[in-house]
Amino acid sequence: MDLPEEEKPGSPAWVVTFADLMSLLMCFFVLLLSFSEIDAMKFKQIAGELSKAFGVQREVPALDTPMGTSPIFERFSPGKPEPTPVDSVRQQTTEQAPQLETLRGQTESEIEKKVEETTQKQIEVSVQALQEVLASELEEGRLQIDQDRKRIIIRVEEKGSFPSGSADMTDAFYDMLDRMAEVLAQLPGEIAIEGHTDDVPISTPRFRSNWDLSAARASSVANALLASQSVEPNRLRVQGYAETRPRATEDTPEARALNRRVEIIVDLSGPAEEYEQRLRELMEKDLQNLTQELELRSGA
């Protein structure tokens, strides 16, 4: 009769629990190492798998990217992960129609761009209207029309406008101002008339200095615009700068001729801001209507 074999003692019961604990600790330290150089997309994937494995159900906001440090980092230099924009992670994890936020951001920037472009087009249309009215003077080089941000600068040369050392306008210049007044009356904004001279001193019974001469020429232009009864007086501002704001600094007859001028400046900044504000309100209202329509569709 065969005797039963001697039963060998098995592993203690605590070994299984200890092995599970060691496995969990190893996973924990591996996660600490991965957090030291984290990629947002990979973290979301790992976190999702771990939540399923350990039964953890919680939301991880994409904006609060988990940060971690590890003592291993001092002696270990992991490879640089490819960056993943946080915005794209947010769009994938949010539960409240992420395309609406993207639409708002894109549309608001488009609104500002569209408002600026529309304002510039309006100013360009005004410049073109002046160029058409003053085409002959522009071809002859008697004046220049420039655009500086939200200002229109009409620079009238002294040639053919005022006799030397005088503030009396020629008939051709007076006729040009009469035609110019019709266009200026249709433009909004303040109109500044600035008189400039060269650096050659003047002293006559009528003009004691270049200050008197520059102010008198600017005043003559203002009176001519008012005589047309097209431009309102409260829009005009007259200033004389003498030789303090030269266009050219060379001591030559050509440079001095450039400095002798009258500038008519139409400041459109105030009306342009009001126009931009109204346009922005209309476009934002359209954006709100579009956003509400998208929200209704996403809710449905």
C-alpha positions in Angstrom: 0.0 0.0 0.0 1.5 3.3 -1.2 1.8 6.0 1.5 0.6 9.5 0.6 3.4 11.9 -0.3 4.3 14.5 2.3 2.6 17.8 1.6 5.1 20.5 1.1 4.3 23.9 2.8 3.1 26.6 0.3 3.8 30.3 0.1 2.4 32.4 2.8 -0.9 34.2 2.1 0.6 37.7 2.5 2.9 37.2 -0.5 0.1 37.7 -3.0 -0.9 41.0 -1.3 2.8 42.1 -1.1 3.2 41.4 -4.9 0.1 43.4 -5.7 1.4 46.3 -3.6 4.8 46.2 -5.3 3.2 46.3 -8.7 1.1 49.3 -7.7 4.2 51.1 -6.3 6.1 50.4 -9.5 3.2 51.9 -11.6 3.1 54.9 -9.3 6.8 55.7 -9.7 6.6 55.2 -13.4 3.8 57.7 -13.5 5.9 60.2 -11.4 8.7 59.8 -14.0 6.4 60.4 -16.9 4.9 63.5 -15.3 8.3 65.2 -15.1 8.2 65.6 -18.9 4.6 65.4 -19.9 2.9 65.5 -23.2 -0.8 66.5 -22.8 -2.1 64.1 -25.4 -0.2 61.1 -24.0 -1.3 62.0 -20.5 -4.9 62.1 -21.4 -4.6 58.6 -23.0 -2.7 57.1 -20.0 -5.1 58.7 -17.5 -8.1 57.3 -19.3 -6.6 53.8 -19.3 -5.7 54.0 -15.6 -9.1 55.3 -14.6 -10.6 52.2 -16.2 -8.1 49.9 -14.6 -8.4 51.2 -11.1 -12.1 52.2 -11.3 -11.4 55.9 -10.9 -14.0 58.1 -12.6 -13.2 61.8 -12.6 -12.7 64.5 -15.1 -9.3 66.0 -15.8 -9.6 69.6 -17.1 -7.4 70.1 -20.1 -6.4 73.6 -19.0 -5.0 72.3 -15.6 -2.1 70.2 -17.0 -0.7 68.0 -14.3 2.8 68.9 -13.2 5.2 66.7 -11.4 8.8 66.4 -10.3 10.9 63.4 -9.7 14.3 62.9 -8.0 15.2 60.7 -10.9 15.1 63.7 -13.1 18.4 65.0 -11.7 20.3 62.0 -13.2 18.0 61.2 -16.1 17.4 63.2 -19.2 14.4 61.9 -21.1 13.8 62.6 -24.8 11.9 65.8 -25.6 8.3 65.0 -26.4 6.5 66.5 -29.3 4.4 69.4 -28.0 0.6 69.1 -28.3 -1.3 72.4 -28.2 -3.5 72.6 -25.1 -6.3 74.1 -27.2 -6.6 71.0 -29.3 -6.8 68.9 -26.1 -9.5 71.1 -24.7 -11.5 70.8 -28.0 -11.3 67.0 -27.6 -12.2 66.8 -23.9 -14.8 69.6 -23.4 -18.4 68.6 -23.3 -19.9 71.9 -24.1 -19.8 72.5 -27.9 -16.0 73.4 -28.2 -16.6 74.6 -31.8 -18.5 77.5 -30.4 -15.5 78.8 -28.5 -13.3 78.4 -31.5 -15.9 80.2 -33.7 -16.0 83.1 -31.2 -12.3 83.5 -31.1 -11.9 83.3 -34.9 -14.9 85.6 -35.6 -13.9 88.3 -33.1 -10.5 88.6 -34.8 -12.1 88.6 -38.1 -14.5 91.4 -36.9 -11.5 93.6 -35.9 -9.8 93.0 -39.2 -12.9 93.6 -41.2 -13.7 96.9 -39.3 -10.2 98.2 -39.9 -10.3 97.3 -43.6 -13.7 98.9 -44.0 -12.4 102.1 -42.3 -9.4 102.3 -44.6 -11.5 101.8 -47.6 -13.7 104.7 -46.6 -10.7 106.9 -46.2 -9.3 105.8 -49.6 -12.6 106.6 -51.2 -12.4 110.2 -49.8 -8.8 110.5 -51.0 -9.9 109.4 -54.5 -12.7 112.0 -54.5 -10.2 114.7 -53.8 -7.8 113.5 -56.4 -10.5 113.6 -59.1 -11.5 117.1 -58.2 -7.8 118.3 -58.0 -6.5 116.2 -60.9 -5.0 119.2 -62.9 -3.3 120.7 -59.9 -1.8 117.3 -59.0 -0.4 116.8 -62.5 1.1 120.3 -62.4 2.8 119.5 -59.1 1.1 122.4 -57.3 -0.1 120.2 -54.5 0.1 116.7 -53.0 -2.4 114.5 -51.3 -1.2 112.0 -48.7 -2.9 109.6 -46.2 -1.5 109.3 -42.7 -3.4 106.7 -40.7 -6.8 108.3 -40.2 -5.8 111.7 -41.6 -5.9 113.2 -45.1 -3.1 115.7 -45.8 -3.5 118.2 -48.7 -0.1 119.9 -49.1 -0.3 123.0 -51.2 3.0 124.3 -52.6 3.7 128.0 -52.6 4.2 128.0 -56.4 1.1 129.5 -58.0 -0.7 130.0 -54.6 0.9 133.0 -53.0 3.2 135.7 -54.2 6.6 135.8 -52.5 6.3 137.4 -49.0 2.5 137.8 -49.4 -0.7 136.2 -48.0 -2.9 137.3 -50.9 -4.0 134.2 -52.9 -3.9 134.0 -56.7 -7.1 133.6 -58.6 -6.1 130.0 -59.6 -5.6 129.0 -56.0 -8.9 130.6 -55.0 -10.7 128.6 -57.7 -9.0 125.4 -56.5 -10.1 126.0 -52.9 -13.6 126.6 -54.0 -13.7 123.2 -55.7 -12.0 121.6 -52.8 -14.5 123.0 -50.4 -17.3 121.0 -52.0 -15.5 117.7 -51.2 -14.3 118.8 -47.8 -17.9 119.6 -46.9 -18.9 115.9 -47.5 -16.1 114.6 -45.3 -16.5 114.4 -41.5 -13.9 115.5 -38.9 -11.9 118.6 -38.0 -10.0 120.5 -40.7 -6.7 122.0 -39.6 -5.1 124.6 -41.9 -1.3 125.0 -41.2 0.9 127.7 -42.6 4.7 127.1 -43.1 7.6 129.2 -44.3 11.3 128.8 -44.9 14.0 130.0 -42.6 14.7 133.3 -44.4 13.7 136.1 -42.0 11.0 138.5 -43.1 10.3 142.0 -41.8 7.7 144.2 -43.6 5.2 146.7 -42.5 2.5 144.0 -42.6 4.5 140.9 -41.4 7.0 141.4 -38.7 8.2 137.8 -38.8 7.6 134.4 -40.5 5.1 133.7 -37.7 2.9 136.5 -39.0 3.3 135.4 -42.6 2.5 131.7 -41.9 -0.6 132.5 -39.8 -1.8 135.0 -42.4 -1.6 132.5 -45.2 -3.4 129.8 -43.2 -6.1 132.4 -42.3 -6.5 133.3 -46.0 -7.1 129.7 -46.9 -9.7 129.4 -44.1 -11.5 132.5 -45.3 -11.6 131.1 -48.9 -13.2 127.8 -47.7 -15.7 129.7 -45.6 -16.6 132.0 -48.6 -17.8 128.9 -50.4 -20.5 128.4 -47.7 -19.9 124.7 -47.9 -17.6 124.1 -44.9 -18.9 124.9 -41.4 -16.8 127.4 -39.4 -16.7 125.2 -36.3 -14.7 122.5 -38.2 -11.8 124.8 -39.0 -8.6 125.4 -37.0 -5.9 127.8 -38.2 -2.3 127.5 -37.1 0.9 129.2 -38.2 4.3 127.4 -37.6 6.7 129.7 -39.4 9.9 127.7 -40.2 9.7 125.3 -37.1 8.4 122.3 -39.1 10.5 122.0 -42.3 10.1 119.3 -44.8 13.7 119.6 -45.9 16.7 120.8 -43.9 19.2 121.5 -46.7 20.3 125.1 -47.2 19.3 125.2 -50.9 16.7 127.1 -52.9 14.9 123.8 -53.7 14.7 122.8 -50.0 13.4 126.3 -49.0 10.7 126.0 -51.7 9.5 122.7 -50.2 9.2 124.3 -46.8 7.0 127.2 -48.0 3.6 125.6 -48.1 0.1 125.4 -46.6 -1.2 122.1 -45.4 -4.9 121.3 -45.1 -5.3 118.3 -42.8 -8.6 116.5 -42.4 -8.6 114.6 -39.1 -10.9 111.6 -39.5 -9.9 109.8 -36.3 -13.0 110.8 -34.3 -15.6 110.0 -36.9 -13.7 106.8 -37.9 -13.8 105.6 -34.3 -17.6 106.2 -34.1 -18.0 104.4 -37.4 -15.9 101.5 -36.3 -17.9 101.2 -33.1 -21.2 101.1 -34.9 -19.9 98.6 -37.4 -18.4 96.4 -34.6 -21.7 96.4 -32.7 -23.6 95.3 -35.9 -21.1 92.5 -36.6 -21.0 91.3 -33.0 -24.8 91.2 -33.0 -24.6 88.9 -36.1 -22.1 86.8 -34.3 -24.4 86.4 -31.2 -27.2 85.3 -33.5 -25.0 82.8 -35.2 -23.7 81.5 -31.8 -27.2 81.0 -30.5 -28.2 79.2 -33.6 -25.2 76.8 -33.2 -26.0 76.2 -29.5 -29.6 75.3 -30.4 -28.4 72.9 -33.1 -25.8 71.3 -30.7 -28.5 71.0 -28.0 -30.8 69.3 -30.4 
